[in-house]
Amino acid sequence: MEAVAIIVVVLGLCVCFGVPLSVITFGFGIALVLVILLMLAMFIYAMLCMLFSKKTEGKFLRTDKNPKGGFTVAYYSVGGEEYPCMFPSEVFFSSRIYTEGRLYKIRLNRSRKCVFDRFAAATCILGFVFSLLFAVAAAFVFKLFLSL
């Protein structure tokens, strides 16, 4: 919410100081491209972490808030140690998705002390594909904008 207020104030100041609309639009486009590229970088990093993790089986323990991030994540037990999932757990139908005590095939990343379950893997793959598509589309629109 604070980000929206900051954007509104900055836009208001730009209009008050007489900044042309084309410059404001260009700046907005640059900011949007940067956000898309940061999103792509995050999913590339997550995919690399997942690819270099070890396949194993883990017993699902519970879903609980992660003290580091504040989101609700799934916790798995691997070799007597408890590991949180890299991405937040599913909100809808969580009682049907996760069965307490059941063994699941997961990927364990010991260096980051987290696991990737099937939903985290789907999030990584879909996030990478869609952010790549958005980056290509943004580059295409940016190229069109520069040619005007």
C-alpha positions, 0 to 999 in steps of 0.5 A: 500500500505504501508503494502505491502512495509513493507512486501517486506522490511521485506522479503528482510531483512530475505533473506539477513540475511539467514533466512530459507524459511521454517521459513519465510513460517511458519511466514507468515502462523502464520500472516495469521491465526491471520488475519483470527482469528481477522476477525472472532472476528470482525464478532462475535462482529458485530453479538452480537451487532446485536442480542442484538439490538431492532427490529424497523422500520426506514425511510431511509434518504440518503447515505453519508460519515460517519465522523467516518470511511470515508465510505459511509453508509446509514442513517435512522431516528428512533424516530426523531433521525438519525442513521448511518448503522453499515456497509458501504452501497452498491455501486452498484445499490444503487438507486434501493436498497435504496428508500428515505423516505421509511420505512425499518425494521431495528435493532437499537443498541442505545448503539453504536448509529447505525442500522443494515439494511438487507444488514448489517445483510447479511454482518454479517451472511455471514462474520461470516460463511466464516471467520469461514470456513477460520479459520477451513481451516487455522487450518487444513493447519497449522496442516498439515504443523506442521506434515511435 
